[in-house]
Amino acid sequence: MKRFYLIIACFLFLFTQCATERPCACGDHCVTLSQAVFEGEIGDIFEEEEEIVIVIEEEPEEDITIFIADPTVGLPVTEFREIWGYVIAGAESALMRGMPITDAAHFGAEVNQYGILSNVPNRRNLSFFTGRVHLTVTCPNNALTYFTLMPGSQQRSDLIRDLIAATASYDGLNIDFENIPARSGEAFLSFLRELREGLPGKMLTIALYGRTRAIAGDVYDYATIAPLVDRIFVMAYDEHWGGSNPGPVSTLRWCRSVAEYSVRVAGRDKIIMGIPFYGRAWSSANHSRALTYSGIDRVLNTTNPTNIRREDGTPAFDYSADVYVRVYYEDEYSISQRLVMYKSLGVEAVGFWRVGQETSRVWSTMRVSGN
């Protein structure tokens, strides 16, 4: 029972510490944790008629010892040459003076359904920030990315022109295209080359999925992309995601493997190791779903509701159900472990998705070199 109460407590805590949706490392970037539960982002899903059933193996009740770090004990302060943070357009106030951040990735520009650059943030909203600010742009799906990157197309030429123009007031451009089809690998590389040529004096950076090894035909191959950009933001998170089995967003062991591979292939001067400010919740059942006419009878028979009624002629009923919830999340202690580990591997830059999701305590675990 102790484990059960701990899980429920974590779950209630995380409802107040939601991870807002971003185009993420796994491609479904962070939905809020409340949505992760109620929208059915769950692991081990199989379908039985119209009902979704999620398998989360409950561990047998046992006497367990739980270690929670004493908050009165100081955590190490780890130094980095660069500390990056994604900042969402409209939530610029989350970036506060005094935070040890050297680079802000201003998130919000995207390629719309017509292949046109849209929703470019207002750079003036970060005028108070004294570090470098980079415009971040996303492209939301595979089909759009394929046609947008097509060499010789008017959409591609216009997009490159508009990106260069939009970056004029920024210190650099951050590309976050997470849906590149396999056939578009070469087109994407030439796209980056054209941007590089069109942005003299500006930084060109890119967000890439975390990798622990080379993958044949990978459009996000570190070794190929590294010479074309100034930095690679390694999204070392979503080892487990909404549709996977429950597990940490990123285990320390996996993060070490990602960092070791990144340093070896791209070089420690090129990489920024990304760290999440969010967790995820998995539930054993998702009761929000469409039901067929015949499926209603099965629900009635298994739940035995007593309040069947009609509302404006439509039959309705209510029932209660038990849901088992498992939560994995990050705090200043787990983040501090990553910082120390990355530093031990020679990494000189870390970054966070995203500023505003953290507690203020985490910033005391790091500082910029020389400050």
C-alpha positions as CSV (number, residue, x, y, z in Angstrom):
1,M,0.0,0.0,0.0
2,K,2.9,2.4,0.6
3,R,3.8,2.2,-3.1
4,F,0.2,2.9,-4.1
5,Y,0.1,6.0,-1.9
6,L,3.4,7.2,-3.2
7,I,2.3,6.9,-6.8
8,I,-1.0,8.7,-6.1
9,A,0.9,11.5,-4.3
10,C,3.3,11.9,-7.3
11,F,0.3,11.9,-9.6
12,L,-1.4,14.7,-7.7
13,F,1.8,16.7,-7.6
14,L,2.4,16.5,-11.3
15,F,-1.1,17.7,-12.1
16,T,0.1,21.0,-10.7
17,Q,3.4,20.7,-12.5
18,C,2.1,20.1,-16.1
19,A,4.5,19.6,-19.0
20,T,3.1,21.8,-21.7
21,E,3.0,20.4,-25.2
22,R,6.0,20.9,-27.3
23,P,7.0,19.3,-30.6
24,C,9.1,16.6,-28.8
25,A,11.9,14.2,-29.1
26,C,9.6,11.4,-29.7
27,G,7.5,13.3,-32.2
28,D,4.5,13.8,-29.9
29,H,6.3,16.3,-27.6
30,C,5.0,16.9,-24.2
31,V,1.3,16.9,-23.7
32,T,0.3,18.1,-20.2
33,L,0.4,15.3,-17.7
34,S,-3.3,15.7,-17.1
35,Q,-3.9,15.1,-20.8
36,A,-1.5,12.2,-20.7
37,V,-3.9,10.5,-18.4
38,F,-7.3,11.6,-19.7
39,E,-6.4,11.4,-23.4
40,G,-5.2,7.9,-23.1
41,E,-1.5,8.2,-23.6
42,I,-0.6,4.8,-22.2
43,G,1.6,1.8,-22.6
44,D,1.0,-1.7,-23.8
45,I,-2.3,-1.0,-25.5
46,F,-4.5,-3.6,-27.1
47,E,-8.0,-3.4,-28.3
48,E,-10.8,-5.6,-27.2
49,E,-14.0,-4.8,-29.2
50,E,-14.4,-1.0,-28.7
51,E,-12.9,-0.8,-25.2
52,I,-9.3,0.2,-24.7
53,V,-7.5,-1.8,-22.1
54,I,-4.1,-0.8,-20.8
55,V,-1.8,-3.3,-19.0
56,I,0.2,-1.9,-16.2
57,E,1.5,-4.6,-14.0
58,E,0.9,-3.8,-10.4
59,E,3.7,-4.9,-8.1
60,P,2.8,-7.0,-5.1
61,E,2.4,-5.1,-1.9
62,E,5.6,-5.3,0.1
63,D,7.6,-3.4,2.7
64,I,9.8,-1.0,0.7
65,T,12.4,1.6,1.6
66,I,12.1,4.9,-0.2
67,F,15.1,7.2,-0.4
68,I,14.2,10.9,-0.8
69,A,17.2,13.3,-0.7
70,D,17.3,15.6,2.2
71,P,16.5,19.1,0.8
72,T,18.7,20.6,3.5
73,V,21.7,18.9,2.1
74,G,23.3,21.0,-0.6
75,L,23.6,19.7,-4.2
76,P,26.7,20.2,-6.2
77,V,26.9,23.2,-8.5
78,T,28.0,22.2,-12.0
79,E,29.6,24.7,-14.4
80,F,28.9,24.8,-18.2
81,R,30.2,27.1,-20.9
82,E,26.6,27.4,-22.3
83,I,23.2,26.8,-20.7
84,W,20.3,26.9,-23.1
85,G,16.5,27.1,-22.5
86,Y,13.5,26.9,-24.8
87,V,11.2,29.8,-24.2
88,I,7.6,29.6,-25.5
89,A,6.2,32.7,-27.3
90,G,3.6,34.2,-25.1
91,A,5.3,32.9,-22.0
92,E,8.5,35.0,-22.2
93,S,8.0,36.1,-18.6
94,A,9.1,32.6,-17.5
95,L,12.6,33.6,-18.4
96,M,13.7,35.6,-15.4
97,R,16.7,37.8,-14.7
98,G,19.3,36.0,-12.8
99,M,18.7,32.6,-14.3
100,P,22.0,31.0,-15.4
101,I,21.0,30.9,-19.1
102,T,23.3,32.0,-21.9
103,D,21.0,31.2,-24.8
104,A,17.2,31.3,-25.2
105,A,15.6,29.4,-28.0
106,H,12.4,31.4,-28.8
107,F,9.9,28.8,-29.7
108,G,6.8,29.3,-31.8
109,A,7.5,29.8,-35.5
110,E,6.2,27.0,-37.7
111,V,5.7,26.0,-41.3
112,N,1.9,26.1,-41.9
113,Q,-0.3,23.9,-44.0
114,Y,0.6,25.9,-47.1
115,G,4.4,25.6,-46.6
116,I,4.6,29.2,-45.4
117,L,6.5,30.4,-42.4
118,S,4.0,31.6,-39.8
119,N,3.6,32.5,-36.1
120,V,7.0,34.1,-35.9
121,P,7.5,35.3,-32.3
122,N,8.1,38.9,-31.5
123,R,11.8,39.3,-30.7
124,R,11.1,42.4,-28.6
125,N,9.3,40.2,-26.0
126,L,12.8,39.0,-25.0
127,S,14.5,42.4,-25.1
128,F,15.2,42.2,-21.4
129,F,17.4,39.1,-21.9
130,T,21.1,39.9,-22.2
131,G,22.2,36.5,-23.7
132,R,21.8,35.2,-27.2
133,V,18.3,34.6,-28.6
134,H,17.6,32.1,-31.4
135,L,14.5,31.8,-33.5
136,T,13.1,28.2,-33.3
137,V,11.0,26.9,-36.2
138,T,9.1,23.6,-36.5
139,C,7.4,21.7,-39.3
140,P,4.5,19.6,-38.0
141,N,4.1,16.5,-40.1
142,N,5.9,14.2,-42.6
143,A,3.9,15.1,-45.7
144,L,4.3,18.8,-45.2
145,T,8.0,18.4,-44.5
146,Y,8.5,16.3,-47.6
147,F,6.9,18.8,-49.9
148,T,8.5,21.8,-48.2
149,L,12.0,20.4,-48.5
150,M,11.6,19.3,-52.2
151,P,14.6,20.8,-54.1
152,G,13.6,23.3,-56.7
153,S,10.2,23.9,-55.3
154,Q,8.8,27.5,-54.9
155,Q,7.7,26.6,-51.3
156,R,11.3,25.7,-50.4
157,S,12.8,28.8,-51.9
158,D,10.2,31.0,-50.2
159,L,10.7,29.3,-46.9
160,I,14.5,29.7,-46.9
161,R,14.0,33.4,-47.9
162,D,11.5,34.0,-45.1
163,L,13.6,32.2,-42.5
164,I,16.7,34.3,-43.3
165,A,14.6,37.4,-43.1
166,A,12.9,36.4,-39.8
167,T,16.3,35.6,-38.2
168,A,17.6,39.2,-38.9
169,S,16.7,40.4,-35.4
170,Y,17.9,37.2,-33.7
171,D,21.4,35.8,-32.9
172,G,20.7,32.6,-34.7
173,L,18.2,30.1,-36.1
174,N,17.2,26.8,-34.4
175,I,15.7,24.1,-36.7
176,D,13.4,21.7,-35.0
177,F,12.1,19.5,-37.9
178,E,11.2,16.2,-36.2
179,N,9.1,14.6,-39.0
180,I,11.5,14.3,-41.9
181,P,10.6,11.3,-44.2
182,A,13.4,8.9,-45.1
183,R,13.3,10.0,-48.7
184,S,14.0,13.6,-47.7
185,G,17.4,13.0,-46.1
186,E,19.5,14.6,-48.9
187,A,17.0,17.4,-49.4
188,F,17.2,18.2,-45.7
189,L,21.0,18.4,-45.9
190,S,20.9,20.7,-48.9
191,F,18.3,22.8,-47.1
192,L,20.7,23.2,-44.1
193,R,23.5,24.2,-46.5
194,E,21.4,26.9,-48.1
195,L,20.5,28.3,-44.7
196,R,24.1,28.2,-43.6
197,E,25.1,30.2,-46.6
198,G,22.3,32.7,-46.1
199,L,23.0,33.4,-42.5
200,P,26.6,34.7,-42.3
201,G,27.4,35.9,-38.8
202,K,24.4,34.0,-37.3
203,M,24.4,30.7,-35.4
204,L,22.6,27.8,-37.1
205,T,21.6,25.1,-34.6
206,I,19.4,22.0,-34.8
207,A,17.4,19.8,-32.4
208,L,18.0,16.1,-33.0
209,Y,16.6,13.0,-31.4
210,G,18.9,11.3,-28.9
211,R,20.9,8.4,-30.4
212,T,23.1,5.8,-28.9
213,R,24.5,4.5,-32.2
214,A,24.4,5.1,-35.9
215,I,21.3,3.9,-37.7
216,A,21.4,2.9,-41.4
217,G,19.6,5.5,-43.5
218,D,19.1,7.9,-40.6
219,V,18.0,11.4,-41.8
220,Y,19.2,12.7,-38.5
221,D,22.7,11.3,-38.7
222,Y,24.9,13.2,-36.3
223,A,28.2,12.8,-38.3
224,T,26.6,14.1,-41.5
225,I,24.8,17.1,-39.9
226,A,27.5,18.2,-37.5
227,P,29.7,20.0,-40.1
228,L,26.7,22.0,-41.3
229,V,25.6,23.6,-38.0
230,D,27.1,25.4,-35.0
231,R,25.4,23.3,-32.3
232,I,23.3,20.2,-32.1
233,F,20.7,20.2,-29.3
234,V,20.5,16.6,-28.4
235,M,17.0,15.7,-27.2
236,A,18.1,13.2,-24.6
237,Y,14.5,12.6,-23.4
238,D,11.4,10.6,-24.3
239,E,13.2,7.3,-23.9
240,H,9.7,6.4,-22.6
241,W,6.8,8.3,-24.1
242,G,3.0,8.5,-24.0
243,G,2.6,5.4,-26.2
244,S,5.3,3.2,-24.6
245,N,5.5,1.1,-21.5
246,P,5.7,3.1,-18.3
247,G,9.2,4.3,-17.5
248,P,11.4,7.4,-16.9
249,V,11.4,10.0,-19.5
250,S,15.1,9.4,-19.6
251,T,17.1,7.1,-17.5
252,L,20.6,8.1,-16.3
253,R,22.1,5.1,-18.0
254,W,20.5,5.9,-21.4
255,C,21.5,9.5,-21.1
256,R,25.1,8.5,-20.6
257,S,25.0,6.3,-23.7
258,V,23.5,9.2,-25.7
259,A,26.1,11.6,-24.4
260,E,29.0,9.3,-25.1
261,Y,27.8,8.7,-28.6
262,S,27.2,12.4,-29.2
263,V,30.6,13.4,-28.0
264,R,32.3,10.8,-30.0
265,V,30.5,11.5,-33.3
266,A,29.7,15.2,-33.2
267,G,32.3,16.5,-30.8
268,R,31.9,18.0,-27.4
269,D,32.1,21.6,-28.8
270,K,29.1,21.0,-31.0
271,I,26.6,19.3,-28.7
272,I,24.1,20.7,-26.2
273,M,22.7,17.9,-24.0
274,G,19.0,18.4,-23.6
275,I,17.3,17.8,-20.2
276,P,13.5,17.6,-19.6
277,F,11.6,19.6,-17.1
278,Y,8.7,17.3,-17.3
279,G,7.5,13.8,-16.4
280,R,4.7,11.5,-17.6
281,A,1.8,9.6,-16.1
282,W,0.4,6.3,-17.4
283,S,-3.0,4.9,-16.3
284,S,-4.3,1.4,-16.4
285,A,-7.5,2.3,-18.2
286,N,-8.9,5.0,-20.4
287,H,-12.6,5.4,-20.0
288,S,-13.0,8.4,-22.3
289,R,-13.8,6.7,-25.7
290,A,-16.4,6.3,-28.3
291,L,-18.8,3.4,-27.7
292,T,-20.9,1.5,-30.2
293,Y,-24.5,0.9,-29.7
294,S,-23.9,-2.8,-28.9
295,G,-20.9,-1.8,-26.7
296,I,-23.2,0.2,-24.4
297,D,-24.9,-3.0,-23.4
298,R,-21.7,-4.6,-22.3
299,V,-20.7,-1.5,-20.3
300,L,-24.2,-1.6,-18.6
301,N,-23.8,-5.3,-17.8
302,T,-20.4,-4.9,-16.3
303,T,-20.8,-1.7,-14.4
304,N,-24.4,-2.0,-13.2
305,P,-25.2,1.7,-13.0
306,T,-28.2,2.7,-10.9
307,N,-28.9,6.1,-12.3
308,I,-29.9,5.4,-15.9
309,R,-31.9,8.4,-17.1
310,R,-32.8,10.5,-20.1
311,E,-31.5,14.0,-20.8
312,D,-33.5,15.8,-23.4
313,G,-34.5,12.4,-24.8
314,T,-31.0,10.9,-24.8
315,P,-30.2,8.0,-22.4
316,A,-27.3,8.6,-20.0
317,F,-25.7,7.0,-17.0
318,D,-22.7,7.4,-14.7
319,Y,-20.4,4.9,-13.1
320,S,-17.2,4.8,-11.1
321,A,-14.1,2.9,-12.0
322,D,-10.7,2.3,-10.3
323,V,-7.7,3.5,-12.2
324,Y,-4.1,2.6,-11.4
325,V,-1.7,5.5,-12.2
326,R,2.1,5.3,-12.5
327,V,4.1,8.5,-12.7
328,Y,7.8,9.2,-13.5
329,Y,9.2,12.7,-13.2
330,E,12.3,14.8,-12.7
331,D,13.4,16.9,-9.8
332,E,16.5,18.9,-8.9
333,Y,18.2,15.8,-7.6
334,S,17.7,13.7,-10.8
335,I,18.7,16.7,-12.9
336,S,21.7,17.4,-10.8
337,Q,22.8,13.8,-11.4
338,R,22.6,14.4,-15.1
339,L,24.5,17.6,-14.9
340,V,27.4,16.0,-13.0
341,M,27.4,13.0,-15.4
342,Y,27.5,15.2,-18.5
343,K,30.3,17.3,-17.1
344,S,32.3,14.2,-16.3
345,L,32.1,13.3,-20.0
346,G,33.5,16.7,-21.1
347,V,30.1,18.2,-22.2
348,E,30.3,22.0,-22.0
349,A,26.7,22.8,-22.9
350,V,23.3,21.7,-21.6
351,G,19.8,22.9,-22.4
352,F,16.2,22.5,-21.1
353,W,12.8,21.9,-22.5
354,R,11.4,24.2,-21.3
355,V,11.8,27.3,-19.2
356,G,8.7,27.7,-17.0
357,Q,8.1,24.1,-16.2
358,E,10.7,23.8,-13.5
359,T,10.9,24.9,-9.9
360,S,13.3,27.7,-9.0
361,R,15.4,25.2,-6.9
362,V,16.9,23.6,-10.0
363,W,18.8,26.7,-11.0
364,S,20.9,26.5,-7.9
365,T,22.5,23.3,-9.2
366,M,24.3,24.9,-12.1
367,R,26.1,28.1,-13.2
368,V,27.8,29.5,-16.3
369,S,31.6,29.1,-16.4
370,G,33.4,32.2,-15.2
371,N,30.3,33.7,-13.4
